[in-house]
């Protein structure tokens, strides 16, 4: 591609938006045209020569693609504007991740703002690469589903999971996963020296997204029990996944399965057997890092780690954009 892609970022002053701007500003094939913010309009955009502009002032006729790092429900409105303006759309919210308006309403307890946009390609490239290439609009997965789905993907493809046993996804996220707007639960005094579970079991809104995408790969799986926690660190997401295998695969064969499945994936690292994935493996990188521990012949423990603002949000959005425009998938990311 000879000319640069002209891009704009909506919601550029949030945590994911700030990381997105940082990546795009250094991207060799991107010309960042604008970055929007209601709260900081007129202020400098950190690390750039731009100033934040109000969302209504963003000129869609001056860009080829828009990134939406916006709150749920707001994002779909801007996505519709982008589609009507003929620009490509990369959404980082949950508004376009669920395939049907009915399923969206079950997860988010309100009607979808623009149901005509559904279904949208689910932008987890390691799983859905062919659907993202050349697409005009893509839904970038959230940090929890990204980390969990990459953690179980090889087992789903191999149909190695026991249907009678649940998949336990025990996840812990840094505080930035809750967004930049302060609240009592994310206040320093509440988070420091504490570990807080929330919306455990099967009540978190991202559960529908996880099971929707997992079931597209394999119906031979039990339900997901999802237990998210707020970790007293600024960024990083660790998912401990506990699975029961069927008789087609012993747990000591899982390491080779993962190594083969992710061979050639530049943004997923499978650690050697016996080495455990930690937050430090992934924080401030654009990768998912995975380790596998055989426990018993039919039971395995998978640790899947990402930076919640990078592979869990901003860098995955850029990975999707690269595919949408026919660029090298990892351009600007490694």
Residue pairs with C-beta under 8 A, 6 or more apart in sequence:
1 29
1 325
1 326
1 327
4 29
4 30
4 31
5 29
5 30
5 31
5 64
5 65
5 321
5 325
5 327
6 31
6 33
6 62
6 63
6 64
6 65
7 24
7 30
7 31
7 32
7 33
7 63
7 64
7 65
7 66
7 67
7 321
8 32
8 33
8 34
8 35
8 36
8 58
8 60
8 62
8 63
8 65
8 66
8 67
9 17
9 20
9 21
9 24
9 32
9 34
9 35
9 36
9 66
9 67
9 69
10 36
10 55
10 58
10 66
10 67
10 68
10 69
10 70
10 75
10 78
11 17
11 36
11 37
11 68
11 69
11 70
11 71
11 75
11 92
12 18
12 20
12 21
12 35
12 36
12 37
12 45
12 52
12 69
13 35
13 37
13 39
13 40
13 52
13 180
14 69
14 179
14 180
15 176
15 179
15 180
15 309
16 69
16 92
16 309
16 313
16 314
17 35
17 37
17 69
17 314
18 46
19 309
19 310
19 313
19 314
19 315
20 67
20 69
20 92
20 313
20 314
20 317
20 318
21 32
21 35
21 45
21 46
21 47
21 48
22 47
22 314
23 314
23 315
23 318
23 332
23 333
24 30
24 32
24 67
24 318
24 332
25 32
25 47
25 48
26 332
27 318
27 331
27 332
28 331
28 332
29 325
29 327
29 331
29 332
30 332
32 48
32 50
33 59
33 62
33 63
34 50
34 53
34 58
34 59
34 62
34 63
35 45
35 48
35 50
35 52
35 53
36 52
36 53
36 54
36 55
36 57
36 58
37 43
37 52
37 53
37 54
38 54
38 55
40 52
41 52
41 53
41 54
42 51
42 52
43 51
43 52
44 50
44 51
44 52
45 51
45 52
55 78
58 66
60 66
60 81
60 82
60 85
60 87
61 85
63 87
64 87
64 88
64 325
65 87
65 88
65 89
65 90
65 321
65 324
65 325
66 78
66 82
66 87
66 88
66 89
66 90
67 90
67 92
67 317
67 321
68 75
68 78
68 79
68 82
68 89
68 90
68 91
68 92
68 93
69 92
69 93
69 313
69 314
69 317
70 78
70 92
70 93
71 93
71 179
72 93
72 94
72 95
72 108
73 95
73 108
73 110
73 113
74 93
75 91
75 92
75 93
75 95
75 96
76 91
76 93
76 95
76 96
76 112
76 113
76 114
76 117
77 113
77 114
79 89
79 91
79 95
79 96
79 114
79 117
79 137
80 113
80 114
80 117
82 88
82 89
82 137
83 89
83 117
83 136
83 137
88 135
88 136
88 137
88 321
88 324
88 325
89 136
89 137
89 138
90 123
90 137
90 138
90 140
90 317
90 320
90 321
90 324
91 120
91 137
91 138
91 139
91 140
92 140
92 313
92 314
92 317
94 107
94 108
94 142
94 205
94 206
94 209
95 112
95 113
95 117
95 139
96 117
96 118
96 120
96 137
96 139
97 120
97 122
97 139
97 141
97 142
97 145
97 209
98 104
98 107
98 108
98 112
98 118
98 208
98 209
98 212
99 118
99 119
99 212
100 118
100 119
101 111
101 112
101 115
101 118
103 208
103 212
104 112
104 115
104 118
105 111
105 112
106 208
107 205
107 207
107 208
107 209
108 205
112 118
117 137
120 137
120 138
120 139
121 128
121 131
121 132
121 135
121 137
121 138
121 139
122 128
122 131
122 138
122 139
122 141
122 213
123 132
123 138
123 139
123 140
123 141
123 316
123 317
123 319
123 320
124 141
124 145
124 146
124 149
124 150
124 213
124 316
125 132
125 267
125 316
125 319
125 320
125 323
125 329
126 150
126 153
126 262
126 265
126 267
126 268
127 149
127 150
127 153
127 213
127 217
129 323
129 329
132 138
132 320
132 323
132 324
133 323
133 324
133 326
134 323
134 324
134 326
135 323
135 324
136 324
138 320
138 324
140 313
140 316
140 317
140 320
141 149
141 209
141 213
141 316
142 206
142 209
142 312
142 313
143 173
143 177
143 237
143 306
143 308
143 309
143 311
143 312
143 313
144 169
144 171
144 173
144 204
144 206
144 210
144 226
144 228
144 237
144 239
144 312
145 206
145 209
145 210
145 213
146 288
146 306
146 311
146 312
146 316
147 171
147 237
147 238
147 239
147 288
147 304
147 305
147 306
147 311
147 312
148 169
148 171
148 210
148 224
148 226
148 239
148 241
148 304
149 210
149 213
149 214
150 268
150 288
150 290
150 304
150 306
151 169
151 239
151 241
151 290
151 302
151 303
151 304
152 161
152 167
152 214
152 241
152 243
152 302
153 217
153 261
154 254
154 257
154 258
154 261
154 262
155 161
155 243
155 245
155 249
155 254
155 257
156 214
156 217
156 218
156 221
157 217
157 218
157 261
158 248
158 249
158 257
159 218
159 220
159 246
159 248
160 245
160 246
160 248
160 249
160 254
160 257
161 167
161 218
161 220
161 221
161 222
161 243
161 244
161 245
161 246
162 222
162 243
162 244
162 245
162 246
162 298
163 220
163 221
163 222
163 246
164 222
164 244
165 222
165 243
165 244
166 222
166 223
166 224
166 225
167 221
167 222
167 223
167 224
167 225
167 241
167 242
167 243
168 225
168 227
168 241
168 242
168 243
169 210
169 224
169 225
169 226
169 227
169 239
169 240
169 241
170 227
170 229
170 239
170 240
170 241
170 242
171 226
171 227
171 228
171 229
171 237
171 238
171 239
171 240
172 195
172 228
172 229
172 230
172 231
172 237
172 238
172 239
173 228
173 229
173 230
173 231
173 236
173 237
173 308
174 231
174 233
174 234
174 235
174 236
174 237
174 308
175 186
175 191
175 230
175 231
175 232
175 233
175 234
176 234
176 235
176 308
176 309
177 230
177 235
177 237
177 308
177 309
177 312
178 185
178 186
178 230
184 190
185 191
185 196
185 198
185 230
186 230
190 196
191 230
191 232
192 232
193 232
194 232
195 229
195 230
195 231
195 232
196 229
196 230
197 227
197 228
197 229
197 230
198 204
198 228
198 229
198 230
199 205
199 228
200 226
200 227
200 228
201 225
201 226
201 227
202 223
202 224
202 225
202 226
204 226
204 228
206 226
207 224
207 226
210 224
210 226
211 223
211 224
214 221
214 224
215 221
220 246
222 244
231 238
233 279
235 283
235 284
235 307
235 308
235 309
236 279
236 282
236 283
236 305
236 306
236 307
236 308
237 282
237 305
237 306
237 307
237 308
237 312
238 277
238 278
238 279
238 303
238 304
238 305
239 303
239 304
239 305
240 301
240 302
240 303
241 301
241 302
241 303
241 304
242 299
242 300
242 301
243 299
243 300
243 302
244 298
244 299
245 251
245 254
245 297
245 298
245 299
245 300
246 298
247 298
249 257
250 294
250 297
250 298
251 294
251 295
251 296
251 297
251 298
251 299
251 300
252 294
252 297
254 292
254 294
254 300
254 302
255 270
255 273
255 292
255 294
258 270
258 290
258 292
259 270
262 268
262 269
262 270
262 290
266 329
266 330
266 334
267 286
267 287
267 288
267 311
267 315
267 319
267 330
267 333
267 334
268 287
268 288
268 289
268 290
269 281
269 287
269 288
269 289
269 290
270 290
270 291
270 292
271 277
271 281
271 289
271 290
271 291
273 292
275 291
276 291
276 293
276 303
277 289
277 290
277 291
277 303
277 304
277 305
278 305
279 305
281 287
281 289
281 305
282 288
282 289
282 305
282 306
282 307
282 310
282 311
283 307
284 307
284 310
285 307
285 310
285 311
286 307
286 310
286 311
286 315
286 316
286 319
286 333
286 334
287 306
287 311
288 304
288 305
288 306
288 311
289 304
289 305
289 306
290 302
290 303
290 304
290 305
291 302
291 303
292 300
292 301
292 302
293 300
293 301
293 302
293 303
294 300
295 301
306 312
307 315
310 316
315 333
318 332
318 333
319 329
319 330
319 333
321 327
322 328
322 329
322 330
322 331
322 332
322 333
323 329
